[in-house]
Structure formats: structure tokens, C-alpha cells
């Protein structure tokens, strides 16, 4: 975003996220250094990640705490872009960073083996669609009240053109909410009974047997 603010207030997060926010304050350094105020995070668990804690339910605990320790050690000092590079090197040299790199390489190799490597080029790979959604922690769905409109949009044109028109009714659905959705075999799409707005996104999934929390979208 091409914006420039005079001051920044933000909750704690991992250093990459904070660096992006810092860059929105005094963006082109046309003024003396401006204040960036980082507030301590509240660490909570997630339903879809048992045993793990997240800053305000969003950012993983270990890198957020590592960033917090570095920033508090430099409280009141100007932050230079070169400083952030060095701080990131410190964070990724920790045990968490080593485990993170190992995890990234594992998933990179798993993705290549599952989606990019194949023996027969014309074999059907339709069965991989669900695995692809799971890998990226989400899929798309339509609201129950939009089903008839979605179907009508599909009927306006054949094939991909109809799908393109119907895409207006699709909303992001985190993997944790998929069990509360119904798969419509006729329309080939997930359907949920939920509350959604263009401003706030998916804020509720009405299911008496489970609780949906908005922060799980992150």
C-alpha cells in the first residue's frame, strides 16, 4: 500500500510482519524518525492447533517472542533496515528457526512429490483437489442462502464461463470449518450456514455442535 503514517500502534507479531508495518510509518524518511509502538501480545491456543500457542490467536509464539526480546532490547532507538536483516538472522539461527527451515523443506518436497511429479502425463489427477485445499489450510464455499443464485450463475453459460460468473458467491473457508460444511454433489461446492460480510469476512458458522472463531482464518 502506498500510504505514509506519522505514528504506528501495533500488537506484537513475528518480525517480518512488524517490519512491513514499520515501513508504513515515515515511509520515505522525509521526516525525522517517527514513533512505532508495539504492544505486548496475549497468547492463546487455537482449536485447530492443539498444544500450540499464538500471539493474539494469530502469530506463532516462538518467533513473536524472539522479535519481542529484540525490540525491547532496542527500545527507544531508531530502527534501520539493515538492523532488521541482522535481527532476522538471529531469529532464524535459533532452535525455532532450525525447525522452521526443516519443516519448510519437508513441505516443499512433499508438494513437489504430490503435485508436480507424475509417471503418466494424461492420468486423471482430480483426486488431488481435496489434498491441495488441505495443504493450504482452506477451500471455498457458498452460503446456504446463495445456493439458488450460485446455481443460476452456473446456468448462464457453459463450462468455465459459468464457473467464472458463479465465483462471485464463493467465500474463503478455513480447513477447520470444512467439517461443518455440506458438500453439494450437484453443484460441486461446499455449502455453509454462516454469517459473512464483505467488510469483516466470515464471522460465524451456525453449527450447534461446534464453535467457530474468526481468528482461525489466519
Phi and psi restraints in degrees (value plus and minus 20) as a CYANA .aco file:
   2 UNK   PHI    -111.1   -71.1
   2 UNK   PSI      53.5    93.5
   3 UNK   PHI    -148.7  -108.7
   3 UNK   PSI     137.7   177.7
   4 UNK   PHI    -163.6  -123.6
   4 UNK   PSI      94.8   134.8
   5 UNK   PHI    -128.9   -88.9
   5 UNK   PSI     136.8   176.8
   6 UNK   PHI    -103.1   -63.1
   6 UNK   PSI     -42.4    -2.4
   7 UNK   PHI    -174.9  -134.9
   7 UNK   PSI     134.3   174.3
   8 UNK   PHI    -148.3  -108.3
   8 UNK   PSI     110.1   150.1
   9 UNK   PHI    -137.1   -97.1
   9 UNK   PSI     105.8   145.8
  10 UNK   PHI    -168.8  -128.8
  10 UNK   PSI     132.0   172.0
  11 UNK   PHI     -98.0   -58.0
  11 UNK   PSI     139.3   179.3
  12 UNK   PHI     -82.5   -42.5
  12 UNK   PSI     128.5   168.5
  13 UNK   PHI    -177.6  -137.6
  13 UNK   PSI    -196.4  -156.4
  14 UNK   PHI     -88.9   -48.9
  14 UNK   PSI     139.6   179.6
  15 UNK   PHI     -84.9   -44.9
  15 UNK   PSI     -53.6   -13.6
  16 UNK   PHI     -80.0   -40.0
  16 UNK   PSI     -65.4   -25.4
  17 UNK   PHI     -84.6   -44.6
  17 UNK   PSI     -61.2   -21.2
  18 UNK   PHI     -86.5   -46.5
  18 UNK   PSI     -59.8   -19.8
  19 UNK   PHI     -80.6   -40.6
  19 UNK   PSI     -58.6   -18.6
  20 UNK   PHI     -81.1   -41.1
  20 UNK   PSI     -61.0   -21.0
  21 UNK   PHI     -92.2   -52.2
  21 UNK   PSI     -59.2   -19.2
  22 UNK   PHI     -77.2   -37.2
  22 UNK   PSI     -56.5   -16.5
  23 UNK   PHI     -88.5   -48.5
  23 UNK   PSI     -30.0    10.0
  24 UNK   PHI    -112.0   -72.0
  24 UNK   PSI     -23.7    16.3
  25 UNK   PHI    -127.1   -87.1
  25 UNK   PSI     106.8   146.8
  26 UNK   PHI      30.8    70.8
  26 UNK   PSI      35.5    75.5
  27 UNK   PHI     -75.6   -35.6
  27 UNK   PSI     -64.6   -24.6
  28 UNK   PHI    -125.5   -85.5
  28 UNK   PSI      -5.0    35.0
  29 UNK   PHI      36.6    76.6
  29 UNK   PSI      16.7    56.7
  30 UNK   PHI     -99.8   -59.8
  30 UNK   PSI     -32.7     7.3
  31 UNK   PHI    -143.6  -103.6
  31 UNK   PSI     149.3   189.3
  32 UNK   PHI     -79.4   -39.4
  32 UNK   PSI     139.6   179.6
  33 UNK   PHI     -70.5   -30.5
  33 UNK   PSI     115.7   155.7
  34 UNK   PHI    -122.0   -82.0
  34 UNK   PSI     146.4   186.4
  35 UNK   PHI    -101.5   -61.5
  35 UNK   PSI     116.8   156.8
  36 UNK   PHI    -142.9  -102.9
  36 UNK   PSI      99.5   139.5
  37 UNK   PHI    -128.2   -88.2
  37 UNK   PSI      99.0   139.0
  38 UNK   PHI    -129.0   -89.0
  38 UNK   PSI     102.9   142.9
  39 UNK   PHI    -112.6   -72.6
  39 UNK   PSI     127.0   167.0
  40 UNK   PHI     -81.8   -41.8
  40 UNK   PSI     125.8   165.8
  41 UNK   PHI    -108.3   -68.3
  41 UNK   PSI     139.2   179.2
  42 UNK   PHI    -125.9   -85.9
  42 UNK   PSI     100.4   140.4
  43 UNK   PHI    -112.3   -72.3
  43 UNK   PSI     107.4   147.4
  44 UNK   PHI    -157.1  -117.1
  44 UNK   PSI     136.2   176.2
  45 UNK   PHI    -102.7   -62.7
  45 UNK   PSI     150.3   190.3
  46 UNK   PHI    -138.4   -98.4
  46 UNK   PSI     129.4   169.4
  47 UNK   PHI     -84.8   -44.8
  47 UNK   PSI     -54.1   -14.1
  48 UNK   PHI    -111.8   -71.8
  48 UNK   PSI     -12.9    27.1
  49 UNK   PHI    -162.1  -122.1
  49 UNK   PSI      49.4    89.4
  50 UNK   PHI     -80.2   -40.2
  50 UNK   PSI     118.6   158.6
  51 UNK   PHI      66.1   106.1
  51 UNK   PSI     -24.8    15.2
  52 UNK   PHI    -135.5   -95.5
  52 UNK   PSI     129.5   169.5
  53 UNK   PHI    -139.5   -99.5
  53 UNK   PSI     129.0   169.0
  54 UNK   PHI    -154.7  -114.7
  54 UNK   PSI     124.2   164.2
  55 UNK   PHI     -87.7   -47.7
  55 UNK   PSI      96.2   136.2
  56 UNK   PHI      33.9    73.9
  56 UNK   PSI       8.3    48.3
  57 UNK   PHI      56.2    96.2
  57 UNK   PSI     -10.4    29.6
  58 UNK   PHI    -141.9  -101.9
  58 UNK   PSI     -78.8   -38.8
  59 UNK   PHI    -116.7   -76.7
  59 UNK   PSI     118.2   158.2
  60 UNK   PHI     -74.0   -34.0
  60 UNK   PSI     125.4   165.4
  61 UNK   PHI     -85.7   -45.7
  61 UNK   PSI     -68.3   -28.3
  62 UNK   PHI     -80.2   -40.2
  62 UNK   PSI     -73.2   -33.2
  63 UNK   PHI     -87.9   -47.9
  63 UNK   PSI     -49.6    -9.6
  64 UNK   PHI     -86.8   -46.8
  64 UNK   PSI     -63.7   -23.7
  65 UNK   PHI     -87.0   -47.0
  65 UNK   PSI     -56.0   -16.0
  66 UNK   PHI     -83.4   -43.4
  66 UNK   PSI     -63.3   -23.3
  67 UNK   PHI     -84.2   -44.2
  67 UNK   PSI     -60.4   -20.4
  68 UNK   PHI     -81.4   -41.4
  68 UNK   PSI     -62.4   -22.4
  69 UNK   PHI     -83.6   -43.6
  69 UNK   PSI     -60.9   -20.9
  70 UNK   PHI     -86.7   -46.7
  70 UNK   PSI     -65.3   -25.3
  71 UNK   PHI     -86.3   -46.3
  71 UNK   PSI     -61.4   -21.4
  72 UNK   PHI     -87.0   -47.0
  72 UNK   PSI     -49.1    -9.1
  73 UNK   PHI     -90.4   -50.4
  73 UNK   PSI     -39.3     0.7
  74 UNK   PHI    -137.1   -97.1
  74 UNK   PSI       6.1    46.1
  75 UNK   PHI     -78.2   -38.2
  75 UNK   PSI     111.0   151.0
  76 UNK   PHI      65.4   105.4
  76 UNK   PSI     -22.6    17.4
  77 UNK   PHI    -120.1   -80.1
  77 UNK   PSI     128.0   168.0
  78 UNK   PHI     -82.8   -42.8
  78 UNK   PSI     125.2   165.2
  79 UNK   PHI    -126.2   -86.2
  79 UNK   PSI     104.5   144.5
  80 UNK   PHI    -126.2   -86.2
  80 UNK   PSI     130.7   170.7
  81 UNK   PHI     -77.1   -37.1
  81 UNK   PSI     -57.0   -17.0
  82 UNK   PHI     -85.7   -45.7
  82 UNK   PSI     -52.0   -12.0
  83 UNK   PHI     -82.3   -42.3
  83 UNK   PSI     -63.8   -23.8
  84 UNK   PHI     -82.8   -42.8
  84 UNK   PSI     -59.4   -19.4
  85 UNK   PHI     -79.9   -39.9
  85 UNK   PSI     -64.9   -24.9
  86 UNK   PHI     -85.0   -45.0
  86 UNK   PSI     -59.0   -19.0
  87 UNK   PHI     -85.0   -45.0
  87 UNK   PSI     -59.8   -19.8
  88 UNK   PHI     -83.2   -43.2
  88 UNK   PSI     -59.7   -19.7
  89 UNK   PHI     -80.4   -40.4
  89 UNK   PSI     -58.1   -18.1
  90 UNK   PHI     -83.4   -43.4
  90 UNK   PSI     -64.4   -24.4
  91 UNK   PHI     -84.8   -44.8
  91 UNK   PSI     -62.5   -22.5
  92 UNK   PHI     -99.6   -59.6
  92 UNK   PSI     -25.3    14.7
  93 UNK   PHI    -110.4   -70.4
  93 UNK   PSI     -23.7    16.3
  94 UNK   PHI     -98.6   -58.6
  94 UNK   PSI     153.8   193.8
  95 UNK   PHI     -79.3   -39.3
  95 UNK   PSI     -57.8   -17.8
  96 UNK   PHI     -81.9   -41.9
  96 UNK   PSI     -64.3   -24.3
  97 UNK   PHI     -82.1   -42.1
  97 UNK   PSI     -59.2   -19.2
  98 UNK   PHI     -83.9   -43.9
  98 UNK   PSI     -64.1   -24.1
  99 UNK   PHI     -86.2   -46.2
  99 UNK   PSI     -57.9   -17.9
 100 UNK   PHI     -81.3   -41.3
 100 UNK   PSI     -66.4   -26.4
 101 UNK   PHI     -82.8   -42.8
 101 UNK   PSI     -62.1   -22.1
 102 UNK   PHI     -82.1   -42.1
 102 UNK   PSI     -60.9   -20.9
 103 UNK   PHI     -86.6   -46.6
 103 UNK   PSI     -62.0   -22.0
 104 UNK   PHI     -82.5   -42.5
 104 UNK   PSI     -65.4   -25.4
 105 UNK   PHI     -84.3   -44.3
 105 UNK   PSI     -58.1   -18.1
 106 UNK   PHI     -81.8   -41.8
 106 UNK   PSI     -68.3   -28.3
 107 UNK   PHI     -90.4   -50.4
 107 UNK   PSI     -51.2   -11.2
 108 UNK   PHI     -82.0   -42.0
 108 UNK   PSI     -67.1   -27.1
 109 UNK   PHI     -87.4   -47.4
 109 UNK   PSI     -57.4   -17.4
 110 UNK   PHI     -85.0   -45.0
 110 UNK   PSI     -61.6   -21.6
 111 UNK   PHI     -82.8   -42.8
 111 UNK   PSI     -65.7   -25.7
 112 UNK   PHI     -81.5   -41.5
 112 UNK   PSI     -63.6   -23.6
 113 UNK   PHI     -87.2   -47.2
 113 UNK   PSI     -54.5   -14.5
 114 UNK   PHI    -103.8   -63.8
 114 UNK   PSI     -61.5   -21.5
 115 UNK   PHI    -131.3   -91.3
 115 UNK   PSI     -38.3     1.7
 116 UNK   PHI    -130.9   -90.9
 116 UNK   PSI     -46.9    -6.9
 117 UNK   PHI    -113.7   -73.7
 117 UNK   PSI     114.1   154.1
 118 UNK   PHI    -174.4  -134.4
 118 UNK   PSI     135.9   175.9
 119 UNK   PHI    -113.2   -73.2
 119 UNK   PSI     -62.5   -22.5
 120 UNK   PHI    -135.6   -95.6
 120 UNK   PSI      94.5   134.5
 121 UNK   PHI     -84.7   -44.7
 121 UNK   PSI     -42.1    -2.1
 122 UNK   PHI    -126.0   -86.0
 122 UNK   PSI     -10.9    29.1
 123 UNK   PHI     -87.6   -47.6
 123 UNK   PSI     124.2   164.2
 124 UNK   PHI     -86.9   -46.9
 124 UNK   PSI     115.7   155.7
 125 UNK   PHI    -143.1  -103.1
 125 UNK   PSI       7.3    47.3
 126 UNK   PHI     -81.2   -41.2
 126 UNK   PSI     -47.9    -7.9
 127 UNK   PHI     -88.4   -48.4
 127 UNK   PSI     -32.2     7.8
 128 UNK   PHI    -104.9   -64.9
 128 UNK   PSI     -29.6    10.4
 129 UNK   PHI     -79.7   -39.7
 129 UNK   PSI     -65.9   -25.9
 130 UNK   PHI     -86.2   -46.2
 130 UNK   PSI     -60.0   -20.0
 131 UNK   PHI     -85.5   -45.5
 131 UNK   PSI     -54.6   -14.6
 132 UNK   PHI     -83.5   -43.5
 132 UNK   PSI     -63.7   -23.7
 133 UNK   PHI     -82.4   -42.4
 133 UNK   PSI     -63.0   -23.0
 134 UNK   PHI     -84.3   -44.3
 134 UNK   PSI     -58.0   -18.0
 135 UNK   PHI     -83.1   -43.1
 135 UNK   PSI     -56.7   -16.7
 136 UNK   PHI    -121.3   -81.3
 136 UNK   PSI       0.7    40.7
 137 UNK   PHI      37.0    77.0
 137 UNK   PSI      22.2    62.2
 138 UNK   PHI     147.8   187.8
 138 UNK   PSI     152.0   192.0
 139 UNK   PHI    -170.1  -130.1
 139 UNK   PSI    -177.6  -137.6
 140 UNK   PHI    -149.2  -109.2
 140 UNK   PSI     135.1   175.1
 141 UNK   PHI    -168.9  -128.9
 141 UNK   PSI     149.6   189.6
 142 UNK   PHI    -138.9   -98.9
 142 UNK   PSI     135.9   175.9
 143 UNK   PHI     -97.5   -57.5
 143 UNK   PSI     131.5   171.5
 144 UNK   PHI     -74.2   -34.2
 144 UNK   PSI     -62.6   -22.6
 145 UNK   PHI     -91.0   -51.0
 145 UNK   PSI     -32.9     7.1
 146 UNK   PHI    -117.4   -77.4
 146 UNK   PSI     -17.6    22.4
 147 UNK   PHI     -79.9   -39.9
 147 UNK   PSI     -66.4   -26.4
 148 UNK   PHI     -86.0   -46.0
 148 UNK   PSI     -57.6   -17.6
 149 UNK   PHI     -87.8   -47.8
 149 UNK   PSI     -58.5   -18.5
 150 UNK   PHI     -83.2   -43.2
 150 UNK   PSI     -65.3   -25.3
 151 UNK   PHI     -83.1   -43.1
 151 UNK   PSI     -60.8   -20.8
 152 UNK   PHI     -84.8   -44.8
 152 UNK   PSI     -57.2   -17.2
 153 UNK   PHI     -85.8   -45.8
 153 UNK   PSI     -59.7   -19.7
 154 UNK   PHI     -81.1   -41.1
 154 UNK   PSI     -55.9   -15.9
 155 UNK   PHI     -98.5   -58.5
 155 UNK   PSI     -30.4     9.6
 156 UNK   PHI     -89.8   -49.8
 156 UNK   PSI     -45.1    -5.1
 157 UNK   PHI    -172.4  -132.4
 157 UNK   PSI     140.2   180.2
 158 UNK   PHI    -106.5   -66.5
 158 UNK   PSI     130.0   170.0
 159 UNK   PHI      41.3    81.3
 159 UNK   PSI    -155.5  -115.5
 160 UNK   PHI     -85.4   -45.4
 160 UNK   PSI     -49.6    -9.6
 161 UNK   PHI     -83.2   -43.2
 161 UNK   PSI     -61.8   -21.8
 162 UNK   PHI     -85.1   -45.1
 162 UNK   PSI     -60.7   -20.7
 163 UNK   PHI     -81.6   -41.6
 163 UNK   PSI     -58.3   -18.3
 164 UNK   PHI     -84.3   -44.3
 164 UNK   PSI     -61.3   -21.3
 165 UNK   PHI     -86.3   -46.3
 165 UNK   PSI     -58.7   -18.7
 166 UNK   PHI     -93.1   -53.1
 166 UNK   PSI     -39.0     1.0
 167 UNK   PHI     -78.7   -38.7
 167 UNK   PSI     -41.9    -1.9
 168 UNK   PHI     -80.4   -40.4
 168 UNK   PSI     -40.4    -0.4
 169 UNK   PHI    -118.6   -78.6
 169 UNK   PSI     -22.5    17.5
 170 UNK   PHI    -101.8   -61.8
 170 UNK   PSI     119.8   159.8
 171 UNK   PHI    -149.0  -109.0
 171 UNK   PSI     129.5   169.5
 172 UNK   PHI     -84.5   -44.5
 172 UNK   PSI     118.0   158.0
 173 UNK   PHI    -149.2  -109.2
 173 UNK   PSI      96.4   136.4
 174 UNK   PHI     -86.2   -46.2
 174 UNK   PSI     132.9   172.9
 175 UNK   PHI     -77.9   -37.9
 175 UNK   PSI     -52.4   -12.4
 176 UNK   PHI     -85.4   -45.4
 176 UNK   PSI     -40.7    -0.7
 177 UNK   PHI    -116.9   -76.9
 177 UNK   PSI     -28.8    11.2
 178 UNK   PHI     -79.2   -39.2
 178 UNK   PSI     -60.2   -20.2
 179 UNK   PHI     -80.1   -40.1
 179 UNK   PSI     -39.6     0.4
 180 UNK   PHI    -113.5   -73.5
 180 UNK   PSI     -18.2    21.8
 181 UNK   PHI    -119.9   -79.9
 181 UNK   PSI     140.4   180.4
 182 UNK   PHI    -131.4   -91.4
 182 UNK   PSI     111.2   151.2
 183 UNK   PHI    -107.3   -67.3
 183 UNK   PSI      99.4   139.4
 184 UNK   PHI    -106.3   -66.3
 184 UNK   PSI      86.9   126.9
 185 UNK   PHI     -89.5   -49.5
 185 UNK   PSI     -44.4    -4.4
 186 UNK   PHI     -93.8   -53.8
 186 UNK   PSI     -65.6   -25.6
 187 UNK   PHI    -112.9   -72.9
 187 UNK   PSI     -30.5     9.5
 188 UNK   PHI      37.6    77.6
 188 UNK   PSI      34.0    74.0
 189 UNK   PHI    -175.0  -135.0
 189 UNK   PSI     132.0   172.0
 190 UNK   PHI     -97.3   -57.3
 190 UNK   PSI     122.9   162.9
 191 UNK   PHI    -144.2  -104.2
 191 UNK   PSI     111.4   151.4
 192 UNK   PHI    -147.5  -107.5
 192 UNK   PSI     130.7   170.7
 193 UNK   PHI    -119.0   -79.0
 193 UNK   PSI      74.8   114.8
 194 UNK   PHI    -163.6  -123.6
 194 UNK   PSI    -199.8  -159.8
 195 UNK   PHI    -133.3   -93.3
 195 UNK   PSI     106.6   146.6
 196 UNK   PHI    -162.4  -122.4
 196 UNK   PSI     121.6   161.6
 197 UNK   PHI    -159.0  -119.0
 197 UNK   PSI     131.9   171.9
 198 UNK   PHI     -85.5   -45.5
 198 UNK   PSI     -43.7    -3.7
 199 UNK   PHI    -103.2   -63.2
 199 UNK   PSI     -63.6   -23.6
 200 UNK   PHI    -128.4   -88.4
 200 UNK   PSI     -27.0    13.0
 201 UNK   PHI      56.6    96.6
 201 UNK   PSI    -173.5  -133.5
 202 UNK   PHI    -101.5   -61.5
 202 UNK   PSI      93.2   133.2
 203 UNK   PHI    -127.5   -87.5
 203 UNK   PSI     -33.8     6.2
 204 UNK   PHI    -181.3  -141.3
 204 UNK   PSI     126.8   166.8
 205 UNK   PHI    -142.9  -102.9
 205 UNK   PSI      95.4   135.4
 206 UNK   PHI     -98.6   -58.6
 206 UNK   PSI      81.7   121.7
 207 UNK   PHI    -166.8  -126.8
 207 UNK   PSI      89.0   129.0
 208 UNK   PHI     -82.9   -42.9
 208 UNK   PSI     -35.9     4.1
 209 UNK   PHI    -114.8   -74.8
 209 UNK   PSI     -19.8    20.2
 210 UNK   PHI    -173.7  -133.7
 210 UNK   PSI     141.7   181.7
 211 UNK   PHI    -136.3   -96.3
 211 UNK   PSI     110.0   150.0
 212 UNK   PHI    -126.4   -86.4
 212 UNK   PSI     113.3   153.3
 213 UNK   PHI    -138.7   -98.7
 213 UNK   PSI     110.9   150.9
 214 UNK   PHI     -77.4   -37.4
 214 UNK   PSI     -56.8   -16.8
 215 UNK   PHI     -83.8   -43.8
 215 UNK   PSI     -33.4     6.6
 216 UNK   PHI     -91.8   -51.8
 216 UNK   PSI     -27.7    12.3
 217 UNK   PHI     -89.3   -49.3
 217 UNK   PSI     -45.5    -5.5
